[in-house]
């Protein structure tokens, strides 16, 4: 297995990079137009995004404080790539995963556009998330041990019961803050992990039914002070976040899944 292989039938339905920073002023119309011009060959469409924040104080009798943030979101023509410039974060999302090197390159380009037009004062958190829907050929019950590492297949008992397993879920946390951490959420699901009605278009809209979720959330937080934005440092952080994601994913799938599903070019 080539560590740099990009599977033609990859199970990634959403990859997202979030760079969180201290609160900044919303973009002015001029700043927004400038960023759109810089990224226009890649993301020519501008749309308005909206984020609802709810703050609840424990024990308080007053209603929750609800605020709505609107922000510009730049989208490609295929509606498979979006960049959101929010007050406290910049988020790059893709529903068609082009491979790590290409996604990293376009993410850095978007971040540099933000810094060129309306720079932020520092970086508080960097998060990289991959949501995978693993779907396999089936004609009834799926034996997931043919496709996945046994550690993902849920608890087993020395005394079997006469009930089939319907769904299961698990969470594993690697690392400790501050520094790099990786959270794996996994389990058998039905339907979709990425809603077909979400902003980004599902590349394979005909998928439905049973799938195995593998949701990997890799993130970094600074140990002490909030560092200034540095593109070389950020690039190093992103690579450090991606490496365990790829290693963990590859270690949890079988060669049969690679050969019969992921390498299949439909």
C-alpha positions as CSV (number, residue, x, y, z in Angstrom):
1,X,0.0,0.0,0.0
2,X,1.4,3.4,-1.1
3,X,1.2,5.9,1.7
4,X,0.5,8.7,-0.9
5,X,-2.1,6.7,-2.8
6,X,-5.3,8.7,-3.5
7,X,-8.2,6.2,-3.7
8,X,-10.5,6.9,-6.7
9,X,-13.4,5.6,-4.6
10,X,-12.4,7.1,-1.3
11,X,-15.0,7.0,1.5
12,X,-14.5,10.6,2.6
13,X,-17.7,12.5,2.4
14,X,-16.4,15.6,4.2
15,X,-13.0,16.9,5.0
16,X,-12.7,20.2,7.0
17,X,-9.8,22.3,8.2
18,X,-10.6,24.9,10.9
19,X,-8.1,27.6,12.0
20,X,-9.5,29.3,15.1
21,X,-8.2,32.7,16.1
22,X,-9.0,35.5,18.6
23,X,-12.2,37.4,17.7
24,X,-11.8,39.7,14.7
25,X,-14.1,42.4,13.2
26,X,-16.4,41.1,10.5
27,X,-15.1,41.6,6.9
28,X,-16.1,44.8,5.3
29,X,-17.8,44.6,1.9
30,X,-14.6,45.8,0.3
31,X,-12.5,43.2,2.2
32,X,-14.9,40.4,1.2
33,X,-14.8,41.5,-2.5
34,X,-11.0,41.5,-2.4
35,X,-10.8,38.0,-1.0
36,X,-13.3,36.8,-3.6
37,X,-11.2,38.3,-6.3
38,X,-8.0,36.6,-5.0
39,X,-9.8,33.2,-4.8
40,X,-12.0,33.8,-7.8
41,X,-10.5,31.3,-10.1
42,X,-11.1,28.6,-7.5
43,X,-14.2,29.9,-5.6
44,X,-16.1,32.3,-7.9
45,X,-19.4,32.1,-6.0
46,X,-20.1,34.1,-2.8
47,X,-22.9,33.2,-0.4
48,X,-23.9,34.3,3.0
49,X,-23.3,31.9,5.8
50,X,-25.0,31.9,9.2
51,X,-24.0,30.5,12.6
52,X,-26.3,30.5,15.6
53,X,-24.6,30.7,19.0
54,X,-26.6,29.8,22.2
55,X,-25.1,30.7,25.6
56,X,-26.8,29.1,28.6
57,X,-25.7,29.9,32.2
58,X,-26.1,27.0,34.6
59,X,-28.7,27.6,37.2
60,X,-29.9,30.8,35.6
61,X,-33.7,31.4,35.2
62,X,-33.3,33.9,32.3
63,X,-33.7,32.7,28.7
64,X,-30.6,31.6,26.9
65,X,-28.6,34.3,25.1
66,X,-28.9,33.6,21.4
67,X,-26.8,35.5,18.8
68,X,-26.6,35.0,15.0
69,X,-23.4,35.5,13.1
70,X,-23.4,36.1,9.4
71,X,-20.3,35.7,7.3
72,X,-19.1,35.4,3.7
73,X,-18.7,31.9,2.3
74,X,-16.9,31.3,-1.0
75,X,-17.9,28.3,-3.0
76,X,-16.8,26.5,-6.2
77,X,-19.1,26.0,-9.2
78,X,-19.5,22.3,-8.4
79,X,-20.6,23.1,-4.8
80,X,-18.0,20.7,-3.4
81,X,-15.6,23.2,-1.9
82,X,-16.3,26.1,0.4
83,X,-14.3,28.6,2.4
84,X,-16.0,30.4,5.3
85,X,-14.5,33.5,6.9
86,X,-16.1,33.8,10.4
87,X,-15.4,36.1,13.3
88,X,-13.4,33.6,15.2
89,X,-12.3,31.0,12.6
90,X,-11.6,30.3,9.0
91,X,-13.0,27.0,7.8
92,X,-12.2,25.2,4.5
93,X,-14.5,22.3,3.7
94,X,-14.6,19.8,0.8
95,X,-17.1,17.0,-0.1
96,X,-14.9,15.8,-2.9
97,X,-11.5,15.0,-1.4
98,X,-8.7,15.6,-3.9
99,X,-5.9,14.1,-1.7
100,X,-4.0,15.6,1.2
101,X,-1.4,17.6,-0.8
102,X,-4.0,19.3,-3.0
103,X,-6.4,20.0,-0.1
104,X,-3.5,21.4,2.0
105,X,-2.4,23.6,-0.8
106,X,-5.8,25.2,-1.5
107,X,-6.4,25.6,2.3
108,X,-3.1,27.5,2.7
109,X,-4.0,29.6,-0.3
110,X,-7.3,30.6,1.3
111,X,-5.7,31.3,4.6
112,X,-3.0,33.5,3.0
113,X,-5.8,35.5,1.2
114,X,-7.4,36.2,4.6
115,X,-4.1,37.3,6.1
116,X,-3.4,39.5,3.1
117,X,-6.7,41.3,3.3
118,X,-7.7,41.2,7.0
119,X,-5.0,39.6,9.1
120,X,-5.8,38.0,12.5
121,X,-3.6,38.4,15.6
122,X,-2.9,34.7,16.4
123,X,-3.9,31.1,16.2
124,X,-5.8,29.5,19.1
125,X,-6.6,26.1,17.6
126,X,-6.2,24.1,14.4
127,X,-8.6,21.2,13.6
128,X,-8.6,18.7,10.8
129,X,-11.6,16.4,10.4
130,X,-12.3,13.5,8.1
131,X,-15.8,12.0,8.0
132,X,-15.9,8.7,6.1
133,X,-18.9,6.6,5.1
134,X,-17.6,3.1,4.4
135,X,-20.0,1.3,2.2
136,X,-19.4,-2.2,0.9
137,X,-21.2,-4.5,-1.6
138,X,-23.8,-6.5,0.3
139,X,-26.8,-8.8,-0.4
140,X,-28.1,-8.9,3.1
141,X,-26.0,-9.2,6.3
142,X,-22.5,-7.7,6.0
143,X,-19.6,-9.5,7.7
144,X,-17.6,-6.4,8.6
145,X,-14.6,-8.5,9.7
146,X,-13.9,-8.9,6.0
147,X,-13.5,-5.2,5.6
148,X,-12.4,-3.7,8.9
149,X,-9.9,-4.3,11.8
150,X,-11.5,-6.4,14.6
151,X,-11.0,-3.6,17.1
152,X,-13.8,-1.7,15.4
153,X,-16.4,-4.4,15.5
154,X,-17.9,-3.8,18.9
155,X,-17.8,-6.0,22.1
156,X,-18.0,-9.7,21.8
157,X,-19.3,-12.2,24.3
158,X,-18.2,-15.8,25.2
159,X,-21.9,-16.5,25.3
160,X,-23.6,-15.4,22.2
161,X,-27.2,-14.2,22.3
162,X,-29.9,-14.8,19.8
163,X,-30.1,-11.2,18.7
164,X,-28.2,-9.8,15.7
165,X,-26.2,-6.6,16.2
166,X,-28.1,-3.7,14.6
167,X,-25.9,-0.7,15.3
168,X,-23.0,0.2,17.6
169,X,-20.8,3.2,18.3
170,X,-17.5,3.9,20.0
171,X,-15.2,6.8,20.8
172,X,-11.4,6.7,21.3
173,X,-9.3,9.7,22.4
174,X,-5.6,9.7,21.6
175,X,-3.2,12.3,23.1
176,X,-3.8,15.0,25.7
177,X,-4.1,18.7,25.7
178,X,-2.3,21.0,25.1
179,X,-0.7,19.7,22.0
180,X,-2.0,17.3,19.3
181,X,-5.0,15.1,20.0
182,X,-7.0,12.8,17.8
183,X,-10.6,11.7,18.5
184,X,-12.0,8.7,16.6
185,X,-15.8,8.1,16.5
186,X,-16.9,5.0,14.8
187,X,-19.8,2.6,14.4
188,X,-22.5,1.1,12.2
189,X,-25.0,3.6,10.9
190,X,-28.0,3.7,8.5
191,X,-28.5,6.6,6.1
192,X,-25.9,9.4,5.9
193,X,-23.2,11.0,7.9
194,X,-23.3,14.0,5.5
195,X,-26.8,15.3,5.1
196,X,-27.8,15.4,1.4
197,X,-29.4,18.8,2.0
198,X,-26.2,20.3,3.5
199,X,-24.4,23.2,1.8
200,X,-21.9,21.0,0.0
201,X,-23.1,18.6,-2.6
202,X,-22.7,14.9,-1.9
203,X,-20.4,13.5,-4.7
204,X,-22.2,10.2,-4.6
205,X,-25.9,11.2,-4.1
206,X,-27.2,7.7,-4.7
207,X,-25.5,6.2,-1.6
208,X,-27.9,5.3,1.2
209,X,-28.6,2.5,3.7
210,X,-26.1,0.8,5.8
211,X,-22.6,2.2,6.2
212,X,-19.7,2.2,8.7
213,X,-18.8,5.6,10.1
214,X,-15.2,6.5,10.7
215,X,-15.0,10.1,11.9
216,X,-11.5,11.3,12.7
217,X,-11.0,14.7,14.4
218,X,-7.3,15.7,14.7
219,X,-6.6,19.0,16.4
220,X,-3.8,21.1,18.0
221,X,-3.9,23.7,20.7
222,X,-0.9,25.9,21.8
223,X,0.8,24.9,25.1
224,X,1.0,28.4,26.5
225,X,0.6,31.8,24.8
226,X,-1.4,32.3,21.6
227,X,1.2,32.4,18.8
228,X,1.2,34.8,15.9
229,X,0.0,33.5,12.5
230,X,3.0,32.0,10.7
231,X,2.3,30.1,7.4
232,X,5.3,27.8,7.7
233,X,4.4,26.9,11.3
234,X,0.8,26.3,10.3
235,X,1.8,24.1,7.4
236,X,3.9,22.0,9.8
237,X,0.9,21.7,12.2
238,X,-1.4,20.6,9.5
239,X,1.0,17.9,8.3
240,X,1.4,16.8,11.9
241,X,-2.4,16.5,12.3
242,X,-2.8,14.6,9.0
243,X,-0.2,12.0,9.6
244,X,-1.9,10.1,12.5
245,X,-5.3,10.4,10.6
246,X,-3.9,8.6,7.6
247,X,-1.9,6.0,9.7
248,X,-5.0,5.2,11.8
249,X,-7.3,4.9,8.9
250,X,-5.0,2.7,6.9
251,X,-4.4,0.4,9.9
252,X,-8.1,-0.1,10.4
253,X,-9.1,-1.3,7.0
254,X,-8.4,-4.5,5.2
255,X,-6.7,-5.2,1.8
256,X,-10.1,-6.5,0.6
257,X,-11.6,-3.1,1.3
258,X,-8.8,-1.4,-0.6
259,X,-8.9,-3.7,-3.6
260,X,-12.6,-4.3,-4.0
261,X,-14.0,-0.9,-2.9
262,X,-11.5,2.0,-2.5
263,X,-9.5,1.3,-5.7
264,X,-12.6,0.8,-7.8
265,X,-12.9,3.6,-10.3
266,X,-16.6,3.9,-11.2
